Amino acid sequence: MKTARRASNVEVPSFLRQLVKETEKMVTFFFKGGPKETGCGEEDNLDEEDSMQSPYLDRPNLEKHVSEGGSQLGVNYAVASMQGWRAQMEDAHTCMPQLREELTDWAYYAVFDGHAGNGVAQYCSRNLLDYILATGGVKATEAPEQVKEGIREGFLDIDRHMHKLARQDNWDHSGSTAAAVIMSPRYIYFINCGDSRTLLCHDGKVVFYTEDHKPFNPREKERIQNAGGSVTLQRVNGSLAVSRALGDFDFKEVEWRPQTEQLVSPEPEVYELERKPEDEFLILACDGVWDAIGNEELCAFVRSRLQVCDDLREICTQVIDLCLYKGSLDNMSIIIVCFPGAPQLSQEALQQEAALEQLIDMKVEEIIQRSKDEDPDLLYVIKILAAEEMPGLPPGGGITSKRDCIIASYQKHIIAVKSQEAMDIEGSEED
């Protein structure tokens, strides 16, 4: 089942747009050897900003693509993705709650965060699992070390094949991170290549999360330098912000070096964790989410939402909106996988949520009433609310996560004030 949802309109502050554009120009000037040469007939003072296509939109694309599903084993999932401020949508994902043939009680979920295009992310979302299964390492008999080696070989195989296709068919120069899990009845295999991330919430706490592969990490930096590269501005050769990825073949051209010793490695890190009844949920997300919210915060927020909302798609949507309001400028994708031990709807939590929304409504009305001579704008109202102590706000989300509630209250009370003003004017004219 797929639907598309829209959030309220949000505009980036003009100073932030200008800061992003100026930063892009400076980085391009530094790494591209200065500004582009002007052609014949072009003015010397050609605006560099107009000559470069910005990676950001003037307004975010707020359309969300959401879906949900589950298996007969009591595991449910939902996924949501949004283009956001980025000029292109480069994320992709795969959700397979039941694998085929002898692996029907196994599952596979993955998020792919593309960069410099979406070709690699899309190809991997369609084909990576097949490459992993083709190694023969993933079997119903399940030997964990064999499974992990099969996953690793599957990554190297698909990257090797894509490299050939890229040379033959003139692919784009894109790359993609990958955060995935393969679940058996006994184990969860966490797979990470790049800076997308997966975490497991167990009995109310984050008990495991994958480590981001960044160029400045000592082990990653050593490999990059051994391959003849450098880490400048915390990027590979001053350009790429991740040290492991699928694709990115411009960084994998030293033919005498193995795949895993190139400037950018396609080798994933794979960990297995034994499943337990206290496991509550998994979160897989791209860095557009993690740049705006931390592990513990997101775990607490999702856990609190599960107690007041039985629509997992809606919770995914709320996470994306929260990260957008917190300032994420990237594409955003998130998968939440809930186990039987996940929090359930709570009557007490529902009552607390209703009381919180009543309190917000009352405070919004008070702010508007205090400002009768000059109607306050929405940002002013949110700023006042953020400065107040307000009990019962969602953990990890705070007042930002109740923005839609604030907007609804604001619109209701502003309309009421305008209607009253119109009635007062009409009454005075009659007198």
C-alpha positions as CSV (number, residue, x, y, z in Angstrom):
1,M,0.0,0.0,0.0
2,K,1.5,3.4,-1.0
3,T,0.3,6.9,-0.4
4,A,1.7,10.4,-0.8
5,R,1.4,13.0,1.9
6,R,2.2,16.7,2.1
7,A,3.3,18.6,5.1
8,S,2.8,22.3,5.8
9,N,4.8,24.8,3.7
10,V,8.2,25.7,5.1
11,E,10.6,28.3,3.7
12,V,14.3,28.3,4.4
13,P,15.5,31.6,5.9
14,S,17.1,33.8,3.2
15,F,20.3,34.2,5.1
16,L,20.7,30.4,5.2
17,R,20.1,30.1,1.4
18,Q,22.7,32.7,0.8
19,L,25.2,31.0,3.2
20,V,24.7,27.7,1.4
21,K,25.3,29.3,-2.0
22,E,28.3,31.3,-0.9
23,T,29.8,28.1,0.6
24,E,29.3,26.2,-2.6
25,K,31.0,29.0,-4.6
26,M,34.0,29.0,-2.3
27,V,34.4,25.2,-2.3
28,T,34.1,25.1,-6.1
29,F,36.6,27.9,-6.5
30,F,39.1,26.1,-4.2
31,F,38.9,22.6,-5.6
32,K,38.2,23.4,-9.3
33,G,41.0,25.9,-9.7
34,G,39.1,29.1,-9.6
35,P,36.0,30.4,-11.4
36,K,35.1,29.2,-14.9
37,E,36.6,31.1,-17.8
38,T,34.2,33.5,-19.5
39,G,33.5,32.7,-23.1
40,C,33.6,35.1,-26.1
41,G,31.0,37.9,-25.7
42,E,30.3,37.1,-22.0
43,E,30.7,39.9,-19.5
44,D,33.6,39.7,-17.1
45,N,31.4,40.2,-14.1
46,L,29.2,37.1,-14.9
47,D,27.4,36.1,-11.7
48,E,29.0,32.8,-10.7
49,E,25.9,31.9,-8.7
50,D,23.8,31.8,-11.9
51,S,26.4,29.7,-13.8
52,M,26.2,26.8,-11.3
53,Q,23.1,24.8,-10.6
54,S,22.4,24.8,-6.9
55,P,21.9,21.4,-5.3
56,Y,19.1,23.0,-3.2
57,L,15.6,24.1,-4.1
58,D,14.1,27.5,-3.2
59,R,11.3,25.6,-1.5
60,P,11.4,22.0,-0.2
61,N,9.6,19.3,-2.1
62,L,7.4,18.1,0.8
63,E,5.7,15.1,-0.9
64,K,6.2,12.0,1.1
65,H,6.1,8.4,-0.3
66,V,5.1,6.0,2.4
67,S,4.3,2.3,2.5
68,E,3.9,-0.4,5.1
69,G,3.8,-4.2,5.4
70,G,4.5,-7.1,7.7
71,S,5.0,-10.9,7.9
72,Q,3.3,-13.8,9.6
73,L,6.0,-13.7,12.3
74,G,4.5,-10.6,14.0
75,V,7.1,-8.2,12.5
76,N,5.7,-5.0,10.9
77,Y,7.4,-2.2,9.1
78,A,6.8,1.1,7.5
79,V,8.9,3.4,5.3
80,A,8.8,7.0,4.4
81,S,10.9,9.2,2.1
82,M,11.0,12.8,1.1
83,Q,13.1,14.8,-1.3
84,G,13.1,17.9,0.9
85,W,15.4,20.8,0.0
86,R,17.6,18.8,-2.4
87,A,17.2,19.5,-6.1
88,Q,17.0,15.7,-6.8
89,M,15.8,12.7,-4.9
90,E,18.7,10.3,-4.7
91,D,17.6,8.0,-1.9
92,A,16.3,4.5,-2.5
93,H,15.2,1.6,-0.3
94,T,14.2,-2.1,-0.2
95,C,11.7,-3.8,2.1
96,M,11.3,-7.6,1.9
97,P,9.5,-8.9,5.1
98,Q,9.7,-12.4,3.7
99,L,12.4,-13.9,1.5
100,R,11.8,-16.6,-1.0
101,E,12.1,-20.4,-1.1
102,E,13.8,-21.8,2.0
103,L,14.2,-18.4,3.6
104,T,10.5,-17.4,4.0
105,D,11.1,-16.8,7.7
106,W,14.0,-14.4,6.9
107,A,13.6,-10.7,6.1
108,Y,15.7,-7.9,4.4
109,Y,15.5,-4.1,4.8
110,A,17.8,-1.5,3.3
111,V,18.2,2.2,2.8
112,F,20.5,3.6,0.1
113,D,21.6,7.2,0.2
114,G,22.8,8.2,-3.3
115,H,25.1,11.2,-4.1
116,A,26.1,12.8,-7.4
117,G,23.1,11.0,-8.9
118,N,20.7,8.2,-8.1
119,G,21.9,5.5,-10.6
120,V,23.9,3.4,-8.1
121,A,21.3,3.7,-5.3
122,Q,18.5,2.6,-7.6
123,Y,20.5,-0.3,-9.0
124,C,21.5,-1.5,-5.5
125,S,17.9,-1.3,-4.2
126,R,16.8,-3.6,-7.0
127,N,19.8,-6.0,-7.1
128,L,21.9,-6.1,-3.9
129,L,20.0,-8.9,-2.2
130,D,20.3,-11.1,-5.3
131,Y,24.1,-10.7,-5.3
132,I,24.2,-11.5,-1.6
133,L,22.1,-14.7,-2.0
134,A,24.1,-15.7,-5.1
135,T,27.2,-16.2,-2.9
136,G,25.5,-19.1,-1.2
137,G,26.4,-17.8,2.3
138,V,22.9,-17.1,3.4
139,K,21.2,-20.5,4.1
140,A,18.4,-21.7,6.3
141,T,20.9,-23.8,8.2
142,E,22.5,-20.5,9.2
143,A,26.2,-20.4,10.2
144,P,26.7,-16.7,11.3
145,E,30.2,-16.4,10.0
146,Q,29.3,-17.8,6.7
147,V,26.3,-15.4,6.4
148,K,28.5,-12.4,7.2
149,E,31.1,-13.5,4.6
150,G,28.3,-14.0,2.0
151,I,27.1,-10.4,2.7
152,R,30.6,-9.0,2.3
153,E,31.2,-10.9,-0.9
154,G,27.8,-9.8,-2.3
155,F,28.8,-6.1,-1.8
156,L,32.1,-6.6,-3.5
157,D,30.5,-8.6,-6.4
158,I,27.8,-6.0,-7.1
159,D,30.3,-3.1,-7.0
160,R,32.6,-5.0,-9.4
161,H,29.8,-5.6,-11.8
162,M,28.6,-2.0,-11.6
163,H,32.1,-0.8,-12.3
164,K,32.1,-2.7,-15.6
165,L,28.6,-1.4,-16.5
166,A,29.7,2.1,-15.7
167,R,32.6,1.8,-18.1
168,Q,30.6,0.2,-20.9
169,D,27.3,2.2,-20.6
170,N,28.6,5.6,-19.6
171,W,26.9,5.6,-16.2
172,D,26.7,8.7,-14.1
173,H,29.4,9.3,-11.5
174,S,27.2,8.5,-8.6
175,G,27.7,6.5,-5.5
176,S,25.6,5.3,-2.6
177,T,25.8,4.4,1.0
178,A,24.0,1.3,2.3
179,A,22.4,0.6,5.7
180,A,20.7,-2.8,5.8
181,V,19.6,-5.7,8.0
182,I,19.0,-9.3,7.2
183,M,16.9,-11.0,9.9
184,S,16.7,-14.7,10.5
185,P,14.5,-16.3,13.2
186,R,17.6,-16.3,15.5
187,Y,19.8,-13.3,14.5
188,I,19.8,-9.8,13.2
189,Y,22.7,-9.1,10.8
190,F,23.5,-5.4,10.7
191,I,25.2,-4.2,7.5
192,N,26.8,-0.8,7.0
193,C,28.7,0.9,4.2
194,G,28.9,4.6,4.5
195,D,27.2,7.1,6.8
196,S,23.6,5.9,6.8
197,R,22.8,4.2,10.1
198,T,20.8,1.5,11.8
199,L,20.0,1.2,15.4
200,L,18.2,-1.4,17.6
201,C,15.9,-0.3,20.5
202,H,15.7,-3.0,23.2
203,D,13.7,-2.6,26.4
204,G,13.6,1.2,25.9
205,K,17.3,1.7,25.2
206,V,19.6,1.9,22.2
207,V,21.6,-1.3,22.5
208,F,23.3,-1.3,19.1
209,Y,24.0,1.1,16.3
210,T,26.3,1.1,13.3
211,E,29.3,3.3,13.1
212,D,29.5,5.9,10.3
213,H,32.4,5.5,7.8
214,K,33.9,8.9,7.7
215,P,37.3,9.8,6.1
216,F,38.6,11.3,9.3
217,N,38.2,8.1,11.3
218,P,41.8,6.9,11.9
219,R,41.4,3.5,10.2
220,E,39.6,5.0,7.2
221,K,42.2,7.8,6.9
222,E,45.0,5.3,6.9
223,R,43.6,3.4,4.0
224,I,42.9,6.6,2.1
225,Q,46.5,7.8,2.5
226,N,47.9,4.4,1.7
227,A,46.0,4.5,-1.6
228,G,47.6,7.9,-2.4
229,G,44.8,10.1,-1.3
230,S,44.3,12.7,1.4
231,V,41.7,13.8,3.8
232,T,41.0,17.5,3.3
233,L,38.1,19.4,5.0
234,Q,37.1,16.0,6.4
235,R,36.5,14.6,2.9
236,V,38.3,12.2,0.6
237,N,40.6,14.3,-1.5
238,G,38.5,17.3,-0.4
239,S,35.5,16.0,-2.2
240,L,33.6,12.9,-0.9
241,A,32.2,13.0,2.6
242,V,32.1,9.2,3.1
243,S,35.0,6.8,3.0
244,R,33.0,3.7,2.1
245,A,30.4,3.5,-0.6
246,L,29.1,1.5,-3.5
247,G,29.8,3.2,-6.8
248,D,32.0,6.3,-6.7
249,F,34.2,4.7,-9.3
250,D,36.3,7.8,-9.8
251,F,37.8,6.9,-6.4
252,K,38.4,3.3,-7.4
253,E,40.8,3.5,-10.4
254,V,44.0,2.1,-8.9
255,E,43.9,-1.2,-10.8
256,W,46.7,-2.9,-8.9
257,R,45.0,-2.4,-5.5
258,P,42.2,-4.7,-4.2
259,Q,38.7,-3.3,-4.0
260,T,39.0,-3.0,-0.2
261,E,42.2,-0.9,-0.4
262,Q,40.9,1.8,-2.8
263,L,40.4,5.4,-1.8
264,V,36.7,4.5,-1.2
265,S,36.0,1.0,-0.2
266,P,32.8,-0.9,-1.0
267,E,33.4,-3.3,1.9
268,P,30.6,-3.3,4.5
269,E,31.0,-3.9,8.2
270,V,28.7,-6.7,9.3
271,Y,27.6,-7.6,12.8
272,E,25.2,-10.2,14.1
273,L,23.1,-9.9,17.3
274,E,21.0,-12.6,18.7
275,R,17.3,-11.7,18.7
276,K,15.6,-11.4,22.1
277,P,12.0,-11.0,23.3
278,E,12.9,-7.5,24.7
279,D,13.7,-6.2,21.2
280,E,11.3,-3.4,20.3
281,F,12.2,-1.9,17.0
282,L,14.9,-1.2,14.4
283,I,15.4,2.1,12.7
284,L,17.3,2.4,9.3
285,A,17.8,5.9,8.0
286,C,20.0,8.0,5.8
287,D,22.1,10.9,7.1
288,G,19.4,13.4,6.3
289,V,17.7,12.1,9.4
290,W,20.8,11.5,11.6
291,D,22.2,14.9,10.8
292,A,19.2,16.4,12.6
293,I,18.6,14.0,15.5
294,G,20.7,11.7,17.7
295,N,20.4,8.0,18.3
296,E,18.9,8.2,21.8
297,E,16.6,11.1,20.9
298,L,15.1,9.3,17.9
299,C,14.7,6.0,19.9
300,A,12.8,7.9,22.6
301,F,10.7,9.8,20.1
302,V,9.6,6.7,18.2
303,R,9.0,4.9,21.4
304,S,6.7,7.6,22.7
305,R,4.8,7.9,19.4
306,L,4.1,4.1,19.3
307,Q,2.2,4.6,22.5
308,V,-0.2,7.2,21.0
309,C,-0.3,6.2,17.3
310,D,-1.1,2.8,15.8
311,D,-0.2,3.9,12.2
312,L,3.5,3.2,11.7
313,R,3.5,5.2,8.4
314,E,2.4,8.2,10.3
315,I,5.2,7.8,12.8
316,C,7.7,7.6,10.0
317,T,6.2,10.8,8.5
318,Q,6.4,12.5,11.9
319,V,10.1,11.7,12.1
320,I,10.8,13.2,8.7
321,D,8.8,16.4,9.5
322,L,10.7,16.7,12.8
323,C,14.0,16.5,11.1
324,L,12.9,19.0,8.5
325,Y,11.9,21.4,11.2
326,K,15.2,20.8,12.9
327,G,17.0,22.0,9.8
328,S,17.8,19.0,7.7
329,L,18.5,20.1,4.1
330,D,19.0,16.6,2.7
331,N,16.8,13.9,1.2
332,M,15.3,11.8,4.0
333,S,14.4,8.1,4.1
334,I,13.5,6.0,7.2
335,I,12.4,2.5,7.8
336,I,11.0,1.4,11.2
337,V,10.7,-2.3,11.8
338,C,8.6,-3.2,14.9
339,F,9.0,-6.5,16.7
340,P,6.2,-8.1,18.9
341,G,7.9,-6.5,21.9
342,A,7.4,-2.9,20.6
343,P,5.4,-0.5,22.8
344,Q,1.6,-0.6,22.3
345,L,-1.1,2.0,22.4
346,S,-1.4,3.2,26.0
347,Q,-4.6,4.9,27.3
348,E,-2.5,6.8,29.8
349,A,-0.2,8.1,27.1
350,L,-3.2,9.0,24.9
351,Q,-4.7,11.1,27.7
352,Q,-1.4,12.8,28.3
353,E,-1.1,13.6,24.6
354,A,-4.6,15.1,24.6
355,A,-3.8,17.2,27.6
356,L,-0.6,18.4,26.0
357,E,-2.5,19.5,22.8
358,Q,-5.1,21.3,24.9
359,L,-2.3,23.1,26.7
360,I,-0.7,24.1,23.5
361,D,-4.0,25.4,22.1
362,M,-4.6,27.4,25.2
363,K,-1.1,29.0,25.1
364,V,-1.4,29.8,21.4
365,E,-4.7,31.6,22.1
366,E,-3.1,33.5,25.0
367,I,-0.2,34.7,22.8
368,I,-2.6,35.9,20.1
369,Q,-4.9,37.6,22.6
370,R,-1.9,39.4,24.1
371,S,-1.0,40.7,20.7
372,K,-4.3,42.0,19.5
373,D,-3.0,45.3,18.2
374,E,-0.5,43.5,15.9
375,D,-1.2,39.9,14.8
376,P,1.8,37.8,15.7
377,D,3.2,35.6,12.9
378,L,3.5,31.8,13.3
379,L,7.3,31.9,13.9
380,Y,6.8,34.4,16.7
381,V,4.3,32.1,18.3
382,I,6.6,29.1,18.0
383,K,9.5,31.1,19.4
384,I,7.5,32.1,22.5
385,L,6.3,28.5,23.1
386,A,9.9,27.2,22.7
387,A,11.0,29.5,25.5
388,E,8.4,28.3,27.9
389,E,8.5,25.2,30.2
390,M,5.9,22.8,28.9
391,P,5.3,19.5,30.6
392,G,4.6,16.3,28.6
393,L,6.4,17.2,25.4
394,P,7.5,14.1,23.3
395,P,10.9,13.0,24.5
396,G,13.5,13.5,21.7
397,G,11.1,15.8,19.8
398,G,10.2,18.6,22.1
399,I,8.0,21.5,21.0
400,T,9.4,21.1,17.4
401,S,7.5,17.8,17.1
402,K,4.2,19.5,17.9
403,R,4.5,22.1,15.1
404,D,1.5,20.8,13.2
405,C,-0.6,21.1,16.3
406,I,0.7,24.6,16.8
407,I,-0.1,25.5,13.2
408,A,-3.7,24.2,13.6
409,S,-4.2,26.2,16.8
410,Y,-2.7,29.3,15.3
411,Q,-4.9,29.2,12.2
412,K,-8.0,28.6,14.3
413,H,-7.4,31.5,16.7
414,I,-6.2,33.9,14.1
415,I,-9.4,33.3,12.1
416,A,-11.4,33.8,15.3
417,V,-9.7,37.1,16.0
418,K,-10.2,38.3,12.4
419,S,-13.9,37.3,12.5
420,Q,-14.3,39.2,15.7
421,E,-12.6,42.3,14.3
422,A,-14.8,42.2,11.3
423,M,-17.9,42.0,13.5
424,D,-16.7,44.9,15.6
425,I,-16.1,47.1,12.6
426,E,-19.5,46.2,11.2
427,G,-21.1,47.0,14.5
428,S,-19.4,50.4,14.8
429,E,-20.5,51.3,11.3
430,E,-24.1,50.6,12.2
431,D,-23.8,52.8,15.2
